[in-house]
């Protein structure tokens, strides 16, 4: 999804998505980029953005910690998906 599509879906401004995206990147989440170097978001990444915004709005957690927790969830999802792909490839080769 493009940044503008994500903004529309989450009902946020471009500056808000930039703020969150930069924070996610500081936590090690690297978004794919298109030819014009704009970020491209997966459905999973958009869900993590939404989750971090919801948790932050609850007032129980800081912006930084909300993003950190969501980023850890994304890292776990990426690790688990990579394991599943390797396992599927290894099983097919057997």
C-alpha positions in Angstrom: 0.0 0.0 0.0 1.2 3.5 -0.7 1.5 6.1 2.1 -1.6 7.9 0.9 -3.6 4.7 0.9 -2.5 4.0 4.4 -3.3 7.5 5.5 -6.8 7.2 4.1 -7.3 3.7 5.6 -6.1 4.8 9.1 -7.6 8.3 8.8 -4.3 10.0 9.6 -2.2 12.7 8.0 1.0 12.2 6.0 3.1 13.7 8.8 1.7 11.2 11.2 2.5 8.2 9.1 6.0 9.6 8.5 6.5 10.0 12.3 5.4 6.4 13.0 7.3 5.0 10.0 10.6 6.7 11.1 10.1 5.3 14.6 9.5 1.8 13.3 12.6 2.1 11.2 14.6 3.1 14.3 13.3 -0.2 15.8 14.7 -2.1 12.8 11.6 -2.4 10.6 12.7 -1.6 7.1 9.8 -0.8 4.8 10.1 -1.7 1.1 10.4 1.3 -1.2 9.2 1.9 -4.7 11.2 3.4 -7.6 10.6 7.0 -6.3 11.8 5.9 -2.9 8.4 6.1 -1.2 7.6 3.5 1.4 5.3 0.7 0.5 3.4 -0.9 3.3 2.2 -4.5 3.7 -1.1 -5.4 5.3 0.8 -6.7 8.3 2.7 -3.4 8.7 -0.5 -1.4 8.4 -2.0 -3.6 11.2 1.1 -2.9 13.3 0.8 0.8 12.7 -2.9 0.7 13.6 -2.2 -1.3 16.8 0.6 1.1 18.0 -1.7 4.1 17.4 -4.6 2.4 19.3 -2.4 1.5 22.2 -0.8 5.0 22.4 -4.3 6.6 22.3 -5.3 4.5 25.3 -2.9 6.6 27.4 -1.4 3.6 29.1 1.9 3.6 27.1 4.2 6.1 25.5 4.5 6.5 21.8 8.0 5.0 21.8 6.9 1.9 23.8 3.8 1.5 21.6 5.9 1.4 18.5 8.6 -0.8 20.1 6.0 -3.4 21.0 4.4 -3.4 17.6 7.8 -3.6 15.9 8.7 -6.6 18.1 5.5 -8.2 16.9 6.4 -7.5 13.3 9.9 -9.0 13.8 8.3 -12.1 15.3 5.9 -12.4 12.4 8.7 -12.0 9.9 10.8 -14.6 11.7 7.9 -17.1 11.8 7.0 -16.5 8.2 10.6 -17.1 7.1 10.7 -20.3 9.1 7.5 -21.5 7.5 8.9 -20.8 4.0 12.2 -22.6 4.8 10.3 -25.6 6.3 8.0 -25.8 3.2 11.1 -25.6 0.9 13.0 -28.3 2.9 9.9 -30.6 3.1 9.4 -30.3 -0.7 13.0 -31.2 -1.3 12.8 -34.4 0.8 
